[in-house]
Amino acid sequence: MADLPTEKVADTTVQPDSSSDEEDKLREVLKTEVLRDENDPDNGKTPEERAAIDKTLMRKVDRWLIPWMCLLYLLSFLDRTNIGNARVAGIEDDLGMEGHDYNNTLTIFFISYALAEPMTNVLLKRMTPRVFFTSIIVAWGVVMTLMGLVTSYGGLLAARFALGLAEAGLYPGWYIAR
């Protein structure tokens, strides 16, 4: 082992072994750690300074994010109550619904919403918020627009199910006010 060359990477001496893949992986991990430390704006700050920076950042996020989330919540609420307005306007007669059909259309939305909510939290961790929320909002708008083209009870059920899937991602459990 003493005659093998050594290489200095990120203040760590690496002894190469017979596997170059393992060596490459180790180098990549060490380089990533060095870059992360160099790009960290909190690097070298005291805990009090870090807390002040975090507090300032969260206030900026709150000022930008909360108004948009409130607007989305309002639109989502209007959408959820809109099915009640459709019932008053005669959707049951128009689509030939009878018995518990209307209640089924209300229920299927919440079934898909509840099933998709945990998955959207996982998906958000794998995607950037910009891409994730843009996709969810576009999907929600498309489903809402196409809901106006429904001509049957089955179509309404499908649209309400898709709406639950789209709305599940609007309010994932990622935001925590500090």
C-alpha positions as CSV (number, residue, x, y, z in Angstrom):
1,M,0.0,0.0,0.0
2,A,2.9,2.4,0.7
3,D,3.9,2.5,-3.0
4,L,0.5,3.6,-4.3
5,P,0.1,7.2,-5.2
6,T,-1.9,9.5,-3.0
7,E,-4.0,12.4,-4.0
8,K,-5.1,15.4,-1.9
9,V,-8.8,16.2,-2.4
10,A,-10.6,18.6,-0.1
11,D,-8.1,18.3,2.8
12,T,-8.5,14.5,2.8
13,T,-5.9,12.1,1.7
14,V,-7.3,9.4,-0.5
15,Q,-5.5,6.1,-1.1
16,P,-6.7,4.6,-4.4
17,D,-7.6,1.0,-4.3
18,S,-8.3,-1.4,-7.1
19,S,-11.7,0.1,-8.0
20,S,-11.6,3.4,-9.9
21,D,-15.4,3.7,-9.6
22,E,-15.2,3.9,-5.8
23,E,-12.4,6.4,-6.1
24,D,-14.4,8.6,-8.5
25,K,-17.4,8.5,-6.2
26,L,-15.3,9.5,-3.2
27,R,-13.8,12.4,-5.1
28,E,-17.2,13.6,-6.2
29,V,-18.6,13.4,-2.7
30,L,-15.6,15.3,-1.3
31,K,-15.8,18.0,-4.0
32,T,-19.5,18.4,-3.4
33,E,-18.8,19.0,0.4
34,V,-16.1,21.5,-0.4
35,L,-18.3,23.4,-2.8
36,R,-21.2,23.4,-0.4
37,D,-19.0,24.9,2.4
38,E,-17.6,27.5,0.0
39,N,-21.1,28.6,-1.2
40,D,-22.7,28.7,2.2
41,P,-23.5,32.3,3.1
42,D,-23.7,31.3,6.8
43,N,-20.1,29.8,6.7
44,G,-18.1,31.4,9.6
45,K,-21.1,33.1,11.2
46,T,-22.1,32.8,14.9
47,P,-25.3,31.0,15.8
48,E,-26.9,34.4,16.6
49,E,-25.9,35.8,13.2
50,R,-27.3,32.7,11.5
51,A,-30.5,33.1,13.4
52,A,-30.8,36.8,12.3
53,I,-30.1,35.9,8.7
54,D,-32.7,33.1,8.8
55,K,-35.3,35.4,10.4
56,T,-34.8,38.1,7.7
57,L,-35.0,35.5,4.9
58,M,-38.2,34.0,6.3
59,R,-39.8,37.4,6.6
60,K,-39.0,38.0,2.9
61,V,-40.5,34.6,2.0
62,D,-43.6,35.3,4.1
63,R,-44.1,38.7,2.5
64,W,-43.9,37.3,-1.0
65,L,-45.5,33.9,-0.5
66,I,-48.5,34.4,1.8
67,P,-50.4,36.8,-0.4
68,W,-50.2,34.4,-3.3
69,M,-51.2,31.4,-1.2
70,C,-54.2,33.4,0.1
71,L,-55.3,34.2,-3.4
72,L,-54.9,30.5,-4.4
73,Y,-56.9,29.5,-1.3
74,L,-59.7,31.9,-2.2
75,L,-59.9,30.5,-5.7
76,S,-59.8,27.0,-4.4
77,F,-62.6,27.8,-2.0
78,L,-64.7,29.3,-4.7
79,D,-64.1,26.2,-6.8
80,R,-65.2,23.8,-4.1
81,T,-68.3,25.8,-3.4
82,N,-69.1,26.2,-7.1
83,I,-70.6,22.6,-7.2
84,G,-73.3,23.8,-4.8
85,N,-74.1,26.6,-7.1
86,A,-74.3,24.2,-10.0
87,R,-76.8,22.1,-8.1
88,V,-79.0,25.1,-7.5
89,A,-78.7,25.9,-11.2
90,G,-80.0,22.4,-12.2
91,I,-76.9,20.3,-12.8
92,E,-78.7,17.2,-11.6
93,D,-81.5,17.5,-14.2
94,D,-79.0,18.4,-16.9
95,L,-76.8,15.4,-16.4
96,G,-79.6,12.9,-15.5
97,M,-78.4,12.5,-11.9
98,E,-80.6,10.9,-9.3
99,G,-80.4,9.5,-5.8
100,H,-77.0,9.8,-4.2
101,D,-75.3,10.8,-7.5
102,Y,-74.7,14.4,-6.3
103,N,-73.2,13.2,-3.0
104,N,-70.9,10.9,-4.9
105,T,-69.6,13.8,-7.0
106,L,-68.8,15.7,-3.7
107,T,-67.1,12.6,-2.2
108,I,-64.9,11.6,-5.1
109,F,-63.2,14.9,-5.0
110,F,-62.1,14.4,-1.4
111,I,-61.0,10.8,-2.0
112,S,-58.6,11.8,-4.7
113,Y,-57.5,14.8,-2.7
114,A,-56.7,12.7,0.4
115,L,-54.9,10.0,-1.6
116,A,-52.7,12.5,-3.6
117,E,-51.8,14.9,-0.7
118,P,-48.9,12.7,0.7
119,M,-47.6,12.0,-2.8
120,T,-47.4,15.7,-3.6
121,N,-45.3,16.3,-0.5
122,V,-42.8,13.7,-1.7
123,L,-43.0,15.1,-5.2
124,L,-42.2,18.6,-4.0
125,K,-39.0,17.4,-2.4
126,R,-37.9,16.0,-5.7
127,M,-38.8,19.0,-7.8
128,T,-38.1,22.7,-7.4
129,P,-41.1,24.7,-6.0
130,R,-41.1,26.8,-9.2
131,V,-41.7,23.8,-11.4
132,F,-44.0,22.0,-9.0
133,F,-46.4,24.9,-8.3
134,T,-46.5,26.0,-11.9
135,S,-47.4,22.5,-12.9
136,I,-50.1,22.1,-10.3
137,I,-51.6,25.5,-11.0
138,V,-51.7,24.8,-14.8
139,A,-53.2,21.4,-14.2
140,W,-55.8,22.8,-11.9
141,G,-56.8,25.5,-14.4
142,V,-57.0,23.0,-17.2
143,V,-59.3,20.7,-15.2
144,M,-61.5,23.6,-14.1
145,T,-61.8,24.8,-17.7
146,L,-62.6,21.4,-19.0
147,M,-65.2,20.8,-16.3
148,G,-67.4,23.2,-18.2
149,L,-67.5,20.7,-21.0
150,V,-68.9,17.9,-18.9
151,T,-72.1,16.4,-20.5
152,S,-72.7,13.2,-18.3
153,Y,-72.6,12.0,-14.8
154,G,-69.5,9.8,-15.5
155,G,-67.7,12.8,-17.0
156,L,-68.5,14.9,-13.9
157,L,-67.1,12.1,-11.6
158,A,-63.9,12.0,-13.7
159,A,-63.6,15.7,-13.7
160,R,-64.1,15.9,-9.9
161,F,-61.6,13.1,-9.3
162,A,-59.0,15.0,-11.5
163,L,-59.7,18.2,-9.7
164,G,-59.0,16.5,-6.4
165,L,-55.6,15.3,-7.7
166,A,-54.8,18.8,-9.0
167,E,-55.8,20.6,-5.8
168,A,-54.0,18.2,-3.5
169,G,-50.7,19.8,-4.5
170,L,-51.8,23.4,-3.9
171,Y,-51.3,23.2,-0.1
172,P,-48.7,20.6,0.7
173,G,-47.3,20.4,4.2
174,W,-44.0,22.1,3.4
175,Y,-44.5,25.6,4.7
176,I,-43.9,26.2,8.4
177,A,-44.0,29.7,9.7
178,R,-41.3,30.4,12.3
